[in-house]
Amino acid sequence: MKNTLLILLAALTLTLTACGRDKTQPDTSAATDVGTSDGALTDRTGGSGAVTESALDAETRRRLSELVIYFDYDEADIKPEFNAMLQAHGRNLAANPNMQVRLEGHADERGSREYNIGLGERRAQAVRRVLQLQGAGAQQLTTVSYGEERPAASGSDEESWRLNRRVELVYR
Amino acid sequence: MVRMLRTNARAGWIASAAALCGLLASVAEAQGFNVVISEGSEAAVPVAIVPFGWQGSGPPAFDVAGVVSADLASTGRFAPVPTRDMVSRPTQAQQVNFQDWRLLKTTYLVIGTLAESTADNFAATFQLFDVVQGQSLTSFRLEAARGDLRRVAHRISDMVFEKLTGFPGVFSTQIAYVSEERRPDGTKQFRLIVSDADGENANKIAESSQPLLSPAWSPDARRIAYVSFEGGVSGVYVQTLRSGTRERVSSRAGVNSAPTFSPDGRSLALVLSRDTGNLDIHSLDLTSQVLRQLTTDAGVDTEPVWAPDGRSIYFTSDRAGGPQVYRVGTEAGQRATRITFQGPYNARPRVSPDGKQLAVVYGENNRYQIGIVTIDGGQLQVLTDGRLDESPSFAPNGAQIIYATQVGGRGVLASVSSDGRFKTQIASVAGNVREPVWGPFPRP
């Protein structure tokens, strides 16, 4: 019984690993294996480590599907909760040098409009720096700041403002 | 207390003008304004503008008195006497009985006549009286073609206002502003509008599905600079109003924003981030295309505006933490000095015509209001009481500041006297409007 379970687990592991590997090879979509860039790949074949690797792949895919970073009021500091997501995007870009991302910076509606253009640009630049530290090339990244001109939420309340202080990653 | 003062006058004017010559484009009606006096009416001076006499065929060609009343009311300084309360309706000096007007507690009286000289030539005469003193203060005669009768009414308002306040009237000037419309399919339409100072004669000068912002007048009132995000990137454009031709004057990498004309009209101050990603103030010679970088600080430097002498530029910078106003010389390599110190947030400076004061967006405790600060001395006075007030712009006479505020989640335009005593709201009939900028005095 215990053996059967182990074999099943091993088979499942191989299948998952193969799936992940397959996906990384031909296309340059967002679902890229971050393992290929840091040389850790050899340690992760077979055994229970592969289960972790597969889980990480799913986790990476989930992180790569997240495309918005939120900021505190009048701040361009990237909050720790977005580190993993930006790491995934940075490595994804490093692994796919032909990929281009446009970083669109935004601010909430409070205060003057042109100063908010400045805040949006500062936020976009902060994201650009993190992505470059993770290996993205300068030529892969462009920034634009819309300030408060293109809000994601139209209300004049704390929740709308929180959703509007953001940088959107737009792959193209 | 809120009082609607213009409705009757405006409706009457629209009817007569439309009937006579169909001058009103539909956009004018859609973007037209009603003036709502929200504050300051306690101190407003009662003035009677008697309906003008009419000498001509058919119905009166134009309601001159209606426009003059609306103009004076729009400043918040004057409270026109309702026509229905008038005991007598003199149109000539010898018909004036000052006692009638004293009983109505009227301080000043304006009478006049509009006469048709030929088919398309009219003469308007008016006389202004001090009711308390019982004497005439000024009188004038103006001639105009039918299409210019509105302009004639504004000129009369200008002269009356100047006689009574000492400030030249600004009723013959124009304003520019941005409107945003959300369409049924969820997309947005941004429009740059130029209208008369009272909101009438609105004309769309630019339109885009991408944001338009930061309109700025040239000193000769012939051109407007603005920012457009068409094509998904920011660019600074200069458009000539009469011809409609426009030129993209800056589309460098990164931010191209916040243009303002130099007092001689030859250069633009603007904000660029270029390769560094850091916003700095630049000046661009529009003829030679020579670009000069005026600030290099790592903070956000933006919202430049020229001092009237053209030798320095005021701007917003957050180099010391929160945004504050600084000044830098327009020769390259000068050090910026800080101007505002009161409060955590002073942004988007605009200089008074005499160069002595700045109107700013003042932020404190999550409220953003219009403040005015004396440049030498620094004392700041908060003039408005909204929550999201922004974009102050001085009228060319320095007596009034137009700004954007929000009412019921919608952007509206308002104005406040630069001493804070008189506030009026200019509530547009339709649309979500913002970023008003007051144009210069028209040049003869």
Interface residues (C-beta under 8 A of the other chain):
Chain A: D74 R102 E109 R110 G111 S112 R113 E114 Y115 I117 G118 L119 E121 R122 A124 Q125 R128 T143 V144 S145 Y146 G147 E149 R150 G155 S156
Chain B: P211 L213 S214 F229 G232 V233 S234 G254 V255 S257 A258 V271 S273 G277 N278 L279 V300 D301 T302 E303 T316 D318 G322 P323 Y345 A347 R348 V361 G363 N366 Y368 R387 L388 E390 S391 Q406 G409 E435
